[in-house]
Amino acid sequence: MNFSIVEHTCWRCGQTSEEQSEAASLFCKFCNSLQRPVVDYFAFFGFEKTLTIDTDELQRRYYMLSRQLHPDRYTRATETERNFSLEATSILNDGYRVLRDPVQRAEYILKESGFNIGEQRSKDVPPELLEEVFDLNMVLDELRNGDTDAIAQLEESRNRFAAMQNEIDADLHEKFLLHDAAPETERHEILSTIRSALNRRRYIRNLIQDVNKEFATREA
Amino acid sequence: MSTFQIDFSAVAKKRIVGIDLGTTNSLIAFMDLTGPAVIPTPEGSSLVPSVVSVTDDGSYVVGEKARQLLIDSPDRTVYSVKRLMGRGIADVQDELRLFPFHIAEGSENVIRLDLGGKLLTPPEISAQVLKQLKAQAEAYLGEDVAQTVITVPAYFNDAQRQATKDAGRIAGLEVLRLVNEPTAAALAYGLDKRNDGVVAVYDFGGGTFDISILRLNQGIFEVLSTNGDTHLGGDDIDNKLLRIALEDVENEWDEDVSNSGEAVQTLRRAVIDAKEKLSFFPEATIEFTWRGKLYQRLISRELFEGLIKDIVERTLQPCRSAMLDAGLKPEQIDEVVLVGGSTRIPLVRQAVETLFKAKPHTELNPDEVVALGAAVQAAILSGDVTDKLLLDVTPLSLGIETMGGVVSKLIHRNSTIPASATEVFTTSVDGQRNVLIHVVQGERELARDCRSLARFDLKDLQPVPAGMARVEVRFLIDANGILNVSARDMRSGKEQSVEVKPSYGLTDDQVEAMITESFERAEEDFAARQVREAQVEADTILLALDKARASDAWDALGETERTAIERARKNLQAVYHTGTHLQIRDAIEKLDGISRKLAENMMNTAVRAALKGSKIN
């Protein structure tokens, strides 16, 4: 576990406890009242900070924690607990959304590890895709000028991009496993390769969306 | 809830009721010993027409009696006001052509209706319906009703939800939760008995259409997606038939009656009667008598279905979008539930069955099912029902306007609520003292195509060079689907003040003013009652403490603990007669927290005594 022992003092009864992890202190051991929630998604769900996680277990914990924390359960509680419940449930829901999706999960870890994952980077064309993008724009122009032959070409491009995305996804999965098995000192380097792969993926996904949008407007 | 209070007191829990504030009809329900039940009107009906009329002396008539007045005094009577809730004058132009709303002058920012010279906002009018329901429940149950759950269309935006909450406040009700109508219906159906599965709720009411897709998992109702149209309902069918009938009358009589409010309302009533009959018979007659003349028109169901086909069709696209967002195909949906009066129309049922490839549930009365669900949710909030939990979503994406009017999405549609997002804002000019954030709701890319919710003004920033300020703003959509914004100056760590300017609807001050205006006395009563309730709670804990002090457990405590408890007790006694309810509650909480160990000691003593087989007093 990468959680250290944390000292926690209850806001209500004032008793201090030592916790194995931050997540363990959602409720006071002594008076069972709800505590200010931790904001780290992994700690919140009681998971280690890894890029691969057991999503069935994630869902199970999500439902269990929802039952314990949801504002519906605190209507008659004190204002402090009502606020904690609202805060905790929003972290729970936000965290569940992020952790259940491999890409968002990776982006979250990147951000927490100090990487800048801003969208601007996705505007730069990855060099190895330059030719593809050039061809695609040409075909899109042809199509807009009424050349219906371009439709087949466009579909072909879309399939090629989809294949690329699948390739990246497989590669990402390998990198995720590598990261999780690596010692702390080597993780940063692996994360940096993951960030490049994610940027490339985002770029390709945008291309696919452009093509889909073009098809959608033609249908309408 | 603390163990101390559970162990030693039996504080009478206040009842929470459930209200379906509908476009056409409203209902109030509660949790009976055998399950949810609708509270009938004194006349024995479960439905209260959502119609409000103002009499000559300025008092209000609500419900069935007001519905009669639609014909006698149409100028001072209003129906379907839900269509105007939380909206600006620009969004209701279509409504104004079709409905006889009398919009008062100066309604640019907040719509006001003119009812016989009295100017009222939609929340104030809805509040009259709520007051009627409240009184009806109080008479039936023989007790005060102050807390409620109110249902809203799932596709209602933030402003519409806020307006509904305002209506509750004006009516003197504490709205503990706004629940989405289709989700409430799913609760009422008790579909969780099947434990796992996917359910679609198709809710076609008087003025709104919603579709929600839910996954059930051992008592958890998790909404996967929702979609809809807040301007599509049985009203639209009525208006279409009415338009045709008016033309038909003109052709037959060679007289245009559409300028007479009385004639239009009479004909509208006749059209609705025929529409309702057509759900059960192959044909029906529109009968309209006016100034001694009689108009009759026989309509076959076939003709009727031809007329409403496009309206029914308009409900199907939201259904497809909802399935797409949930990532589900029709075959993966296990059950379909029908809600709302308009689902009695055979063509609607047929369309639903074809789309979802499943025979829909119609066991429960489609008019009552939402109110029953609201009562179930009320029981969840009161703690009487513990095996069910609703996880609902926000129907529309929330974003902020950025450079060039482009929307940057912060919380996506169909995110489970409560949901939050955090953004850091900075200044662009040296010494800039405030930052204005424009928050919008919707799916379009440009802010002007989305619904403007509010402008948040971050005020009194420390004057620093451009780009140096760092204000972290947290956007939080609560369990009611309503946005809350808070801000923090990252340099000082201090809370940053935010002024909210709602784009539509009422400011907090305006609502407060309305409450004070119409409830000057009631307001005082309310404060007094809150104090009284806090005192009752204080009595309970003081009594329990007296008992505890006479027990062995008290002696087992250390000197410091005893002194601390004594101090907290004196503090409570000090605020008991002079404090506000908040001060009293605060003192109770302190005493409760500090005497926790004493409570545990008493429990242990009791357990030990029980094990020994001896009696304790």
HADDOCK unambig.tbl for C-alpha pairs under 7 A between the chains (distance, minus, plus):
assign (segid A and resid 12 and name CA) (segid B and resid 593 and name CA) 5.76 0.50 0.50
assign (segid A and resid 13 and name CA) (segid B and resid 593 and name CA) 5.09 0.50 0.50
assign (segid A and resid 13 and name CA) (segid B and resid 594 and name CA) 6.07 0.50 0.50
assign (segid A and resid 67 and name CA) (segid B and resid 389 and name CA) 7.00 0.50 0.50
assign (segid A and resid 72 and name CA) (segid B and resid 380 and name CA) 6.80 0.50 0.50
assign (segid A and resid 72 and name CA) (segid B and resid 381 and name CA) 5.18 0.50 0.50
assign (segid A and resid 73 and name CA) (segid B and resid 381 and name CA) 6.35 0.50 0.50
assign (segid A and resid 75 and name CA) (segid B and resid 381 and name CA) 5.81 0.50 0.50
assign (segid A and resid 77 and name CA) (segid B and resid 1 and name CA) 5.32 0.50 0.50
assign (segid A and resid 86 and name CA) (segid B and resid 418 and name CA) 6.83 0.50 0.50
assign (segid A and resid 89 and name CA) (segid B and resid 418 and name CA) 6.24 0.50 0.50
assign (segid A and resid 90 and name CA) (segid B and resid 417 and name CA) 6.85 0.50 0.50
assign (segid A and resid 90 and name CA) (segid B and resid 418 and name CA) 4.70 0.50 0.50
assign (segid A and resid 90 and name CA) (segid B and resid 419 and name CA) 4.67 0.50 0.50
assign (segid A and resid 90 and name CA) (segid B and resid 420 and name CA) 6.01 0.50 0.50
assign (segid A and resid 93 and name CA) (segid B and resid 416 and name CA) 6.14 0.50 0.50
assign (segid A and resid 93 and name CA) (segid B and resid 417 and name CA) 6.99 0.50 0.50
assign (segid A and resid 93 and name CA) (segid B and resid 418 and name CA) 6.99 0.50 0.50
assign (segid A and resid 93 and name CA) (segid B and resid 419 and name CA) 6.26 0.50 0.50
assign (segid A and resid 94 and name CA) (segid B and resid 419 and name CA) 6.00 0.50 0.50
assign (segid A and resid 94 and name CA) (segid B and resid 420 and name CA) 6.81 0.50 0.50
